[in-house]
């Protein structure tokens, strides 16, 4: 089952994605922006992902 996640890089805006878990959300983010997931500077370890529990605008964080 897919859940809604917000993913961002440090200092960036949150992007909402449907994914199985936070790692999958980060992988999908990398794929969308042409990043290599294994890259330590721009890949999965560089990103932040969190599951959205309720519907609210991204700007209210």
C-alpha positions as protocol buffer text, in pm:
chain_id: "A"
residue {
  index: 1
  type: UNK
  ca { x: 0 y: 0 z: 0 }
}
residue {
  index: 2
  type: UNK
  ca { x: 131 y: 342 z: -91 }
}
residue {
  index: 3
  type: UNK
  ca { x: 149 y: 633 z: 153 }
}
residue {
  index: 4
  type: UNK
  ca { x: 202 y: 1001 z: 88 }
}
residue {
  index: 5
  type: UNK
  ca { x: 555 y: 1127 z: 166 }
}
residue {
  index: 6
  type: UNK
  ca { x: 720 y: 1467 z: 153 }
}
residue {
  index: 7
  type: UNK
  ca { x: 1079 y: 1463 z: 28 }
}
residue {
  index: 8
  type: UNK
  ca { x: 1331 y: 1745 z: 6 }
}
residue {
  index: 9
  type: UNK
  ca { x: 1699 y: 1817 z: -16 }
}
residue {
  index: 10
  type: UNK
  ca { x: 1854 y: 2043 z: 252 }
}
residue {
  index: 11
  type: UNK
  ca { x: 1729 y: 2398 z: 210 }
}
residue {
  index: 12
  type: UNK
  ca { x: 1485 y: 2297 z: -63 }
}
residue {
  index: 13
  type: UNK
  ca { x: 1108 y: 2286 z: -90 }
}
residue {
  index: 14
  type: UNK
  ca { x: 904 y: 1980 z: 5 }
}
residue {
  index: 15
  type: UNK
  ca { x: 778 y: 1763 z: -282 }
}
residue {
  index: 16
  type: UNK
  ca { x: 493 y: 1518 z: -220 }
}
residue {
  index: 17
  type: UNK
  ca { x: 523 y: 1165 z: -360 }
}
residue {
  index: 18
  type: UNK
  ca { x: 331 y: 841 z: -321 }
}
residue {
  index: 19
  type: UNK
  ca { x: 565 y: 562 z: -210 }
}
residue {
  index: 20
  type: UNK
  ca { x: 586 y: 235 z: -12 }
}
residue {
  index: 21
  type: UNK
  ca { x: 825 y: 381 z: 247 }
}
residue {
  index: 22
  type: UNK
  ca { x: 1065 y: 673 z: 296 }
}
residue {
  index: 23
  type: UNK
  ca { x: 1348 y: 500 z: 109 }
}
residue {
  index: 24
  type: UNK
  ca { x: 1120 y: 439 z: -190 }
}
residue {
  index: 25
  type: UNK
  ca { x: 1010 y: 805 z: -176 }
}
residue {
  index: 26
  type: UNK
  ca { x: 1373 y: 918 z: -188 }
}
residue {
  index: 27
  type: UNK
  ca { x: 1443 y: 684 z: -483 }
}
residue {
  index: 28
  type: UNK
  ca { x: 1144 y: 824 z: -673 }
}
residue {
  index: 29
  type: UNK
  ca { x: 1267 y: 1178 z: -603 }
}
residue {
  index: 30
  type: UNK
  ca { x: 1611 y: 1089 z: -741 }
}
residue {
  index: 31
  type: UNK
  ca { x: 1454 y: 936 z: -1051 }
}
residue {
  index: 32
  type: UNK
  ca { x: 1238 y: 1245 z: -1114 }
}
residue {
  index: 33
  type: UNK
  ca { x: 1537 y: 1479 z: -1101 }
}
residue {
  index: 34
  type: UNK
  ca { x: 1794 y: 1252 z: -1268 }
}
residue {
  index: 35
  type: UNK
  ca { x: 2001 y: 1200 z: -953 }
}
residue {
  index: 36
  type: UNK
  ca { x: 2199 y: 887 z: -868 }
}
residue {
  index: 37
  type: UNK
  ca { x: 2054 y: 730 z: -549 }
}
residue {
  index: 38
  type: UNK
  ca { x: 2398 y: 597 z: -448 }
}
residue {
  index: 39
  type: UNK
  ca { x: 2573 y: 936 z: -470 }
}
residue {
  index: 40
  type: UNK
  ca { x: 2665 y: 1049 z: -115 }
}
residue {
  index: 41
  type: UNK
  ca { x: 2631 y: 1419 z: -207 }
}
residue {
  index: 42
  type: UNK
  ca { x: 2301 y: 1416 z: -400 }
}
residue {
  index: 43
  type: UNK
  ca { x: 2152 y: 1071 z: -341 }
}
residue {
  index: 44
  type: UNK
  ca { x: 1932 y: 903 z: -82 }
}
residue {
  index: 45
  type: UNK
  ca { x: 2150 y: 983 z: 220 }
}
residue {
  index: 46
  type: UNK
  ca { x: 2139 y: 1354 z: 127 }
}
residue {
  index: 47
  type: UNK
  ca { x: 1756 y: 1371 z: 117 }
}
residue {
  index: 48
  type: UNK
  ca { x: 1495 y: 1396 z: 392 }
}
residue {
  index: 49
  type: UNK
  ca { x: 1161 y: 1215 z: 370 }
}
residue {
  index: 50
  type: UNK
  ca { x: 864 y: 1210 z: 605 }
}
residue {
  index: 51
  type: UNK
  ca { x: 522 y: 1053 z: 585 }
}
residue {
  index: 52
  type: UNK
  ca { x: 224 y: 1287 z: 568 }
}
residue {
  index: 53
  type: UNK
  ca { x: -38 y: 1186 z: 824 }
}
residue {
  index: 54
  type: UNK
  ca { x: -300 y: 1446 z: 740 }
}
residue {
  index: 55
  type: UNK
  ca { x: -377 y: 1669 z: 446 }
}
residue {
  index: 56
  type: UNK
  ca { x: -232 y: 2017 z: 484 }
}
residue {
  index: 57
  type: UNK
  ca { x: -52 y: 2259 z: 254 }
}
residue {
  index: 58
  type: UNK
  ca { x: 327 y: 2212 z: 231 }
}
residue {
  index: 59
  type: UNK
  ca { x: 385 y: 2575 z: 336 }
}
residue {
  index: 60
  type: UNK
  ca { x: 244 y: 2521 z: 689 }
}
residue {
  index: 61
  type: UNK
  ca { x: 549 y: 2336 z: 825 }
}
